[in-house]
Amino acid sequence: MDYKAAGAPKMGKKAPKHEEHNAHGSGKKPFGAREDKAALLARMKKAAAEKKKG
């Protein structure tokens, strides 16, 4: 008997054990999609300018 083939197949070592239920880009994302980098940079620049101003 081939005991090596018995049981569940092994996952890769670096593979995640499960998928997140609210991963970005999935259909079940309850909090909307990830915003683009341009919007993030604009928000950071605005906050830095306000902090520098006063």
N, C-alpha and C positions, 0 to 999 in steps of 0.2 A: 504494500500500500504506500502511496505517495503522501506522506504527512506534510510535506512542504505546501501542497496545494490546498490543504484543509483550512477552513476559517475565512474570515473576511480579508479582502486585499488590503495591503498596507498603503497608507497615504505617503506622499513625499515628506521628507523631513521638514521642509520649510513651508509646507502648505498649511493654510489656516484650518483649524479644526471645525469651524462652522462659518456660515455667512451671517453678517449682521442683518437684522430685520429692517433696519432703516439706513442701509448703506446709500451713499450718494450715487445718484443715477439709477436707482432701482424704482420700481413702480410703487413701492410702499413707503417712500420717503415722506414722513408726516410733516416735516418742517420746511418743505420746499427744496429747491435745488441749490447746489453750491454756487455762490456768486463768483463772478469772474474776477481776475486779478486786478484789472483796471479800476474796478469799483473799490476794491480793498485799498489800493494805493492812494486813490483820491481821498478816501476817508482818513487814512493815516496822515496824509499831508495836511488836511484840514485840521485835524486834531493837533498836529505839531505846530501849525501856524497860530492856532488859538492859545496854545500853551506858551509859545514864545511871546505873543502879544501881551498877555497879561494874565 
